[in-house]
Amino acid sequence: MTETIAGIAIPGTPLVREITEFVRDTEDDLLYHHSRRVFLFGALQGRRRGLRPDLELLYAGAMFHDIGLTGGYRDSQLRFEVDGAHAARDFLLERGVSEADARTVWLGIALHTTPGVPEFLDPVVALVTAGVETDVLGMGYHDLTDEQRSAVTAAHPRPDFKKRILHAFAEGNAHRPRSTFGTVNADVLEHYQDGFVRDDFVRIILGNPWPE
């Protein structure tokens, strides 16, 4: 049976059901409900922009995009976005999704904290980021109607979401601070991790081993 929220039909395919079950078992309520909102807000923003994403792939990207923040990745030194991208790609390939489609989802997740680039790529890549931007940053908030926002948050509530998602970002990156260089999560650690000093791009250039 197809589930519809805010006019967006969540694909009722076996793959989508498997993704939902896997992510529900892996993530806490905070990340699970956030990921579902990212899909819904991404699809709504896509409709507004006239984009036609593959909704099954958009769902995969949205649902896996923060899985790198979960406990299973506490030893990883990769960017958490790359951990999530790898996890989604492997999950999809194991279930017969094509290399090209799995790569699209990989890009959507890997780039979702890199503003100014995803919007020019495949609609799936663009709309994973758009969904994240709406739910976390409030970008595009006023492009959606009160009814749309209310329908999404009624299905997937966001109690104290701002503080809780920042805590999740800080906790998921605390053990790999250097991976945040050049990313938004350097801001998070600067606020939440005592003693964190962000790498300085200018100092890296001036201090590198080239002799001039």
N, C-alpha and C positions, 0 to 999 in steps of 0.2 A: 504494500500500500504506500502510495506516494504521500509524503508529508509536505504541507505547504505552510510557510510562515512569511508574513508580509508580502504575499503574492509571489514568493520564490518557491518553486517546487524543488525539494531536495531529491535528487535522483534515487529511485528505489531499486537500484541495481545490487547484485550480490557483492560487487567490489565496494560500493559505498557502505553496505552493511558491515563488511569485514573491517573497513577503515574505522567506522564508528565504534565497533566492539573493541578493536585494538587500542584506539586512543582513549576510550572510556576506561579501559583497564590499566592504562599506563599513566594517565595524567590525573591530577586532582581536579576538584570541581572548578577552581579558578581557571586553569588553562583549558579544560574541556569546554566550558561555556564560552570563554573568550574565542576559542578556535571556531566554534559553531557561529558565533556572531561575525567573525571575520569572513566566513563563507557568505553569510547572508548579506552583510554590508557590502562585500565585494561584488556580489551579484547585482545588488541594487544600484551600486555606483556604475557597474557595467551597463545596466539597462539605461541609465541616465545618459551615459556617454555614447550609446549606440554600439557598444561592443558585444560580440557574441562568443563568449568563452565556451569551451567544453566544460559543462558544469560538473561532470564527474572528476575531471582533472583539477578544476578549481577547488572542489571539495577536498581532494587529496592534499593539495598544497596548503589550504587553510587549516586542515586538521593536523597536519604534521609540522606546521611551521615553528612551533615552540617546543617540540618534543626534546630538543637538545638541552632544554632547561631542566629536564627531569633527572631524578637520582641516578639513572643508569649511565649518565654521562659525566659523573663527578671526577673521573680520572682523565677525561679528554682535555687536550690542549688546543684542539681546533676551535674555530669560531663556532658558537652554538648553532648559528644558522646553517653551517656546513654539516654539522652532526645531524640536524633535522633533515637537510636535503639528502644526505646519504641514506638515512633511514627510510625516507619516502621512496627514493629510487629503488632501493633493494626490495622493499615491500611490493612495489608495483611490478617490477620485473619478475619476481617469484610468482606472480599471479597472471602472467602472460601479457602484460601491457607492453607496448612496443618501446624500443629504445628511445625513439624520438619523443614520444609522449612522456616517458619517465624523465627524460632530460628537460623537458619543458617544466615539469613539476619541480625538478631539482633547482632550476634557475629561479622559479618563483619563490622558493623558500630561501635559497642562498642570498637573494638580493632584497629580501623584504625589509631590511633595515638600511638600505642604500638608496636614499632619495634622489630623484632626478634622472634615474635610469630606467626602472621597470616600466614606466608609462609608455615607453617607446618600443616595447617588445610585445611578444604574444599576449593576447588578452588574458590568458591565465596568469602570466607573470605580472602583468600590470594590475590585475584585480586582487591578487593575494596582498600586494602592497596597499592597494586602495582600501581593502577591508581592514587591514591593520591600522592604517592611518586614521580611518574613521573611528575605530573602537578605542585606540590608545591615545591618539593625538587630538581627536575631535576635528580633523580635517574633513571637509565635506559634510559636517554635521547638519548644516542648514540647507544642504542640497537634498536632504531626505525630509519627508513629511513627519509631523508629529505621530501620525498613525503608524507609519513604517517603523520609526524608532521604537515606539511603544510595543508594537507586535513582536519585534525582535527581542527586546529586553524582558518582555513578559515570558517568552519561551526560554530565554537564557539570561537570567538576571545578572546584574553586576554590582553586588553590594561592596562598598568601599573599594571599588576596583582600582582606582588610581594608585592608592598606597600599596595594595596587595600585589599589583602587577610589577611595580617598581621593586618590591621586596623579592619577587620571583626573578627578575632580571639580575638583581644584585647577588642573590644566592646562587643562581645558575652560572655566574661568571666569576665568583670570588676566587675560585681555585685556578683560574686561567686569565689573570688580569691582562697579560700582554696580548691576548687574542683580541682585546677590545680596541687596539690601536686603530685610529681612523674611523671608528664606528660610534654610534650613539651610546653604546654601553660604556664607553669611557666616561661619559657624563654621569651615568648611574654610579659607577664605582667611585668617582670623585666625590659624590654626595654621600655614599653609604659605606665605603670601606676605609677605615682608618689607615693612614699611612700610604694610601695609593697615590702615586705620582704618574700622571699620564706621560707617555712618550711624546717627545716634541719633534715634529717633522723637520723644522728648521735646524734644530741642534743635530739631528741625525745626519742631515746633508752636510752641515759645516764640519762635523766631527768624523766624517767617514774617511777611509784610508787613502783616498786620492790625494796626491801631494800638493796640488795647487791651493 
